[in-house]
């Protein structure tokens, strides 16, 4: 699993703690992100679309919960984005 898929998975799981299984349904609506197997927590993101997909994911949760939704995403991803170069970090996670 790529670093971007790990970031997205961590965001979805953190949002799931707040909103339940609806988090997976909302994540499935994000362009560039595919829920392969929800039960096994397998998702897919093409590396070429990773930043767009992760920005879309954070936008989706922000639409639902406002600024809090985005902050939960940023906190969930913080440890993983620390390993990336600044140019590799999607804008919504800075």
C-alpha positions as CSV (number, residue, x, y, z in Angstrom):
1,X,0.0,0.0,0.0
2,X,1.4,3.4,-0.9
3,X,2.0,6.2,1.5
4,X,-1.0,8.1,0.0
5,X,-3.3,5.1,0.5
6,X,-2.1,4.8,4.1
7,X,-2.9,8.5,4.7
8,X,-6.3,8.1,3.1
9,X,-7.0,5.0,5.1
10,X,-6.0,6.6,8.4
11,X,-8.2,9.6,7.6
12,X,-11.2,7.4,6.8
13,X,-10.7,5.4,10.0
14,X,-10.4,8.5,12.1
15,X,-13.6,9.9,10.6
16,X,-15.3,6.6,11.1
17,X,-14.7,7.0,14.9
18,X,-16.8,10.2,14.7
19,X,-19.5,9.3,12.2
20,X,-19.5,5.5,11.9
21,X,-19.7,3.6,8.6
22,X,-21.0,6.7,6.8
23,X,-17.3,7.7,6.6
24,X,-16.6,4.9,4.2
25,X,-19.7,5.8,2.0
26,X,-18.5,9.4,1.9
27,X,-14.9,8.4,1.0
28,X,-16.3,6.2,-1.8
29,X,-17.7,9.4,-3.4
30,X,-14.3,11.0,-3.8
31,X,-12.9,11.0,-7.3
32,X,-9.6,9.2,-7.6
33,X,-10.1,7.1,-4.5
34,X,-11.6,3.6,-4.7
35,X,-12.8,1.5,-1.8
36,X,-11.6,-2.0,-2.8
37,X,-12.7,-3.9,0.2
38,X,-14.3,-2.1,3.2
39,X,-14.2,-5.1,5.5
40,X,-10.5,-5.6,4.9
41,X,-9.9,-1.8,4.8
42,X,-8.3,-1.9,1.4
43,X,-8.4,1.3,-0.7
44,X,-6.7,2.3,-4.0
45,X,-5.4,5.6,-5.1
46,X,-3.3,6.1,-8.3
47,X,-0.1,7.9,-7.4
48,X,-0.6,10.4,-10.2
49,X,-3.9,11.5,-8.6
50,X,-2.9,11.1,-5.0
51,X,-2.9,14.8,-4.1
52,X,-6.2,15.4,-5.8
53,X,-7.8,12.4,-4.2
54,X,-6.5,13.4,-0.7
55,X,-7.6,17.0,-1.1
56,X,-11.0,15.7,-2.3
57,X,-11.2,13.5,0.8
58,X,-10.5,16.3,3.2
59,X,-12.9,18.6,1.3
60,X,-15.6,15.9,1.6
61,X,-15.3,15.7,5.4
62,X,-15.0,19.5,5.7
63,X,-18.3,19.8,3.9
64,X,-19.9,17.5,6.4
65,X,-18.3,18.9,9.6
66,X,-16.8,22.2,8.7
67,X,-13.4,23.2,9.9
68,X,-13.4,20.4,12.5
69,X,-13.7,17.8,9.7
70,X,-10.6,19.2,8.0
71,X,-8.6,19.3,11.3
72,X,-9.5,15.7,12.1
73,X,-8.0,14.8,8.6
74,X,-4.9,16.8,9.3
75,X,-4.4,15.3,12.7
76,X,-5.0,11.7,11.4
77,X,-2.4,12.2,8.6
78,X,0.2,14.2,10.6
79,X,2.5,11.3,11.5
80,X,2.5,10.0,7.9
81,X,3.0,13.3,6.1
82,X,6.0,14.0,8.3
83,X,7.9,11.5,6.2
84,X,7.1,13.3,2.9
85,X,8.9,16.2,1.2
86,X,6.9,19.4,1.4
87,X,6.2,19.3,-2.3
88,X,4.6,15.8,-1.9
89,X,2.1,16.9,0.8
90,X,-1.4,17.6,-0.5
91,X,-2.3,21.3,0.1
92,X,-5.2,20.4,2.4
93,X,-2.9,18.5,4.8
94,X,-0.4,21.3,5.3
